[in-house]
């Protein structure tokens, strides 16, 4: 993972070095796609343009892709404890508000999420015992995120838009360490769920966007670093695995108001370490196919809906997301 980070950093340096006054003079503005975020092939907000973006996301994970842990789970990224196969269905609802502010060739953004999770666990007993079902749910503030996007090179000729994307994730959500439990039929179960990872996270990467009217092609390369932490509470020092992600896709503008988008998202997460020892089974390989559309109701108001289908065992079965970007001029 560290080698990947150095590779991404070298690309950033090369791209920055190619920026010159002569090249800037040849740059052309792409036609904006209403309601499409910059991460998905859209353009940066114009100067002093403020975008408020309420959103709702629903994810479902089927029983065949889940195991119950006697330890804990952090958003399917950190696993500590012994595995015990169970028939589990998990539904996660995330309501969030993202604020975006455009200024010249950059964007500042802040995202505040609220999470609700419901787990339904069914286990079969012995031959003389009936099947039993256990349902638990919980909600709370998630990890607040902030980001910065800066355009290094504007699209001109065969050169795409190249943007630097930096982000930071806080630990404002409830962490997974020392959660309240209860004993049910001699088995310890969680009474509350984590709403955050319990670790600060940092990300950096590049966004490439190229127009071939009426199609926009985009590629995101991002490296995520999760800061280690001495948790105590008998867990010791926990170092979550870092991740590398790419998102490759297209946006098809059918007319001035409506566009379709298709993308493939792939994230690889390394193993979590506890007190310097790697935890087997804690690495992840998440692949999903995303299909969505964006409709501009007016110049200031758009609706974006995306459906994601999991293509790997570690991915959610299905994820549905609805964003409503509302633009204001300051």
C-alpha positions in Angstrom: 0.0 0.0 0.0 2.8 2.4 0.8 4.3 1.8 -2.7 0.9 2.7 -4.2 0.9 5.9 -2.3 4.3 6.9 -3.6 3.2 6.1 -7.1 0.1 8.3 -6.8 2.3 11.1 -5.4 4.7 10.9 -8.3 1.8 11.3 -10.7 0.6 14.4 -8.9 4.1 15.9 -9.1 4.4 15.2 -12.8 0.9 16.7 -13.5 1.7 19.8 -11.5 5.0 20.3 -13.4 3.2 20.4 -16.7 1.2 23.4 -15.8 2.5 26.5 -17.6 1.1 29.9 -18.6 1.2 28.8 -22.3 -0.9 25.7 -21.5 -3.3 27.8 -19.5 -3.9 30.0 -22.5 -4.9 27.0 -24.5 -7.4 25.6 -22.0 -11.1 25.4 -22.7 -14.0 25.1 -20.3 -16.1 22.0 -20.5 -19.8 22.3 -20.8 -21.2 21.6 -17.3 -23.4 18.7 -16.7 -26.2 19.8 -14.3 -26.3 18.0 -11.0 -23.3 15.7 -11.7 -20.6 15.8 -9.0 -17.0 16.4 -9.9 -16.2 12.8 -8.7 -18.5 11.4 -11.3 -17.4 13.5 -14.3 -19.0 16.8 -13.5 -17.3 20.2 -13.4 -16.2 22.2 -10.3 -18.8 24.7 -9.0 -18.3 28.2 -10.5 -16.7 30.9 -8.3 -18.6 31.6 -5.1 -21.3 29.1 -6.0 -22.6 27.2 -3.0 -24.2 23.8 -3.4 -26.2 22.2 -0.6 -26.6 18.4 -1.2 -29.0 16.4 1.0 -28.7 12.7 0.2 -30.1 9.3 1.3 -28.3 6.0 0.9 -29.7 2.5 1.5 -27.5 -0.7 1.5 -28.5 -4.3 2.0 -26.3 -7.2 2.7 -27.7 -10.7 2.4 -27.2 -13.6 4.9 -24.9 -15.6 2.5 -22.3 -12.8 2.5 -22.2 -12.1 6.2 -20.8 -13.8 9.3 -21.4 -12.9 12.9 -18.4 -12.0 15.0 -18.0 -12.5 18.7 -15.7 -9.5 18.5 -16.8 -6.6 16.4 -17.1 -5.3 12.9 -16.4 -1.8 11.5 -18.3 -1.3 8.2 -16.9 -4.6 6.9 -13.4 -3.1 7.0 -12.0 -4.2 10.5 -12.6 -7.6 11.9 -11.5 -8.7 15.3 -12.9 -11.8 17.1 -13.8 -15.4 16.3 -16.0 -16.2 13.4 -19.4 -17.9 13.9 -21.5 -18.5 10.8 -24.9 -17.0 11.1 -27.8 -16.2 8.8 -27.8 -12.4 8.9 -29.5 -9.7 7.0 -28.3 -6.2 7.4 -29.9 -3.0 6.3 -28.0 0.3 6.6 -29.7 3.7 6.0 -27.5 6.8 5.8 -28.9 10.3 5.6 -26.3 13.0 4.9 -25.9 16.6 4.0 -22.9 17.8 2.0 -22.0 21.4 1.5 -19.8 22.4 -1.5 -18.3 25.8 -2.2 -16.6 26.7 -5.5 -13.8 29.2 -5.8 -11.9 29.7 -9.1 -10.4 26.2 -9.9 -11.2 24.6 -6.5 -13.9 23.1 -4.4 -14.2 22.8 -0.6 -16.7 20.3 0.7 -18.0 19.0 4.1 -20.2 16.0 4.6 -22.2 15.2 7.8 -23.8 11.7 7.9 -26.4 10.1 10.2 -26.6 6.3 10.2 -29.3 3.8 11.0 -28.5 0.1 11.0 -30.8 -2.9 11.5 -29.5 -6.5 11.8 -31.7 -9.6 11.6 -30.0 -12.7 12.7 -31.5 -16.2 12.3 -29.9 -19.3 13.7 -31.1 -22.9 13.8 -30.8 -24.8 17.0 -30.4 -28.5 17.5 -32.9 -31.1 16.2 -35.2 -30.5 19.2 -34.9 -26.7 19.2 -36.9 -24.3 17.0 -35.2 -21.7 14.8 -34.8 -18.4 16.6 -34.5 -14.9 15.3 -32.7 -11.9 16.9 -33.3 -8.4 15.7 -31.2 -5.3 16.8 -31.0 -1.8 15.5 -29.2 1.4 16.4 -28.5 4.9 15.0 -26.2 7.8 15.5 -23.9 10.4 14.0 -21.4 9.1 11.6 -17.8 10.2 10.8 -17.8 13.8 9.5 -15.7 14.2 6.3 -14.1 17.2 4.6 -12.5 17.5 1.2 -10.6 19.7 -1.2 -10.5 19.4 -5.0 -8.1 21.6 -7.0 -7.9 21.6 -10.8 -4.3 21.2 -11.9 -4.9 21.2 -15.6 -8.0 22.2 -17.6 -9.1 20.1 -20.5 -7.6 21.1 -23.8 -7.1 19.1 -27.0 -6.3 15.5 -26.1 -5.4 16.5 -22.5 -8.2 15.8 -19.9 -9.1 17.7 -16.9 -6.8 16.6 -14.1 -7.8 17.4 -10.5 -6.2 16.8 -7.2 -8.5 15.4 -4.6 -7.6 15.5 -0.9 -9.9 14.4 2.1 -10.0 13.9 5.8 -12.4 11.7 7.8 -12.9 12.4 11.5 -13.8 9.9 14.3 -17.1 11.6 15.4 -19.1 8.5 15.0 -19.4 5.9 17.8 -16.4 3.6 17.6 -16.5 -0.2 17.6 -14.5 -0.6 20.8 -16.2 -1.5 24.1 -19.7 -1.5 22.8 -22.5 -2.4 25.2 -23.6 -6.1 25.0 -26.2 -8.3 26.4 -26.6 -12.1 27.0 -29.3 -13.8 25.0 -29.7 -17.6 25.6 -26.1 -17.7 26.8 -24.8 -15.9 23.8 -23.3 -12.3 24.0 -24.7 -9.9 21.5 -24.3 -6.2 20.8 -26.9 -3.9 22.1 -25.5 -1.0 20.1 -23.7 -0.7 16.8 -20.7 1.4 15.7 -21.5 4.4 13.5 -17.9 5.2 12.8 -14.5 3.5 12.4 -13.0 4.9 15.5 -10.0 6.1 13.5 -9.0 9.3 11.7 -8.6 8.7 8.0 -6.8 10.7 5.2 -7.1 10.3 1.4 -5.4 11.7 -1.6 -5.7 11.0 -5.3 -6.4 12.3 -8.8 -9.5 12.7 -10.9 -9.2 12.6 -14.7 -12.1 13.8 -16.9 -12.2 13.8 -20.7 -15.1 15.0 -22.9 -16.0 13.3 -26.2 -19.4 14.9 -26.8 -22.0 13.7 -25.8 -20.0 11.3 -23.6 -17.8 12.3 -20.6 -15.1 9.7 -19.5 -13.8 9.8 -15.9 -11.2 8.0 -13.8 -10.7 8.5 -10.0 -7.6 7.1 -8.3 -7.6 7.4 -4.5 -5.4 6.1 -1.7 -6.9 6.0 1.8 -4.7 6.0 5.0 -6.3 5.0 8.3 -4.4 6.3 11.3 -3.4 3.7 13.9 -4.6 4.1 17.5 -3.9 2.7 20.9 -7.5 1.6 21.9 -6.8 0.1 25.3 -9.9 -1.8 26.6 -7.9 -5.1 26.1 -7.7 -4.4 22.3 -4.3 -2.8 22.4 -2.9 -1.0 19.4 -5.1 -1.2 16.3 -3.8 -0.3 12.8 -6.6 -0.5 10.2 -5.6 -1.6 6.7 -5.1 1.2 4.1 -7.1 1.1 0.9 -6.6 1.8 -2.8 -9.6 2.6 -4.9 -10.3 3.3 -8.6 -13.6 4.4 -10.1 -13.9 4.2 -13.9 -17.0 5.3 -15.8 -18.8 7.4 -18.3 -21.5 10.0 -18.3 -23.9 10.2 -21.3 -25.7 13.5 -21.8 -29.0 12.7 -23.5 -30.0 16.4 -23.5 -29.4 19.6 -21.6 -31.3 18.3 -18.6 -30.8 14.6 -18.4 -27.7 12.4 -18.3 -27.0 8.7 -17.6 -23.9 7.4 -15.9 -22.2 4.0 -15.6 -19.1 3.2 -13.5 -17.1 0.4 -12.1 -15.8 0.8 -8.5 -13.0 -1.3 -7.0 -11.5 -0.9 -3.6 -8.7 -3.1 -2.1 -8.1 -2.9 1.6 -5.1 -4.3 3.4 -5.2 -6.4 6.6 -5.8 -4.8 10.0 -3.0 -5.2 12.5 -3.5 -5.7 16.3 -0.4 -5.1 18.4 1.7 -5.5 15.3 0.2 -8.8 14.2 -1.9 -9.1 11.0 -5.5 -10.4 11.5 -6.3 -13.1 9.0 -9.5 -12.4 7.0 -9.5 -8.7 7.6 -8.5 -7.7 4.1 -11.2 -6.8 1.6 -11.8 -6.8 -2.1 -14.9 -4.7 -2.9 -16.1 -4.5 -6.5 -19.4 -2.9 -7.6 -21.2 -1.8 -10.8 -23.0 1.5 -10.6 -25.8 2.7 -12.9 -27.6 6.0 -12.4 -29.2 9.1 -13.9 -29.3 12.8 -13.2 -32.1 15.2 -14.1 -32.0 19.0 -13.8 -35.4 20.2 -12.7 -34.1 23.8 -13.0 -30.8 25.6 -13.2 -30.4 25.4 -9.4 -32.2 22.1 -8.5 -31.3 18.6 -9.7 -32.0 15.0 -8.7 -29.4 12.2 -9.0 -30.2 8.5 -8.4 -27.7 5.7 -8.5 -28.0 1.9 -8.0 -25.0 -0.2 -7.2 -24.7 -3.9 -7.5 -22.1 -5.9 -5.6 -19.8 -8.0 -7.8 -17.6 -9.5 -5.1 -18.3 -11.3 -1.8 -17.1 -8.4 0.3 -19.4 -5.9 -1.5 -23.0 -4.9 -0.5 -25.6 -6.9 -2.4 -27.2 -3.7 -3.5 -26.9 0.0 -2.7 -29.4 2.8 -3.7 -28.5 6.4 -3.4 -30.5 9.6 -4.1 -28.8 13.1 -4.1 -30.5 16.4 -4.5 -28.0 19.1 -5.3 -29.3 22.7 -4.7 -27.2 25.5 -6.0 -27.0 29.0 -4.7 -25.0 32.0 -5.8 -23.2 34.0 -3.2 
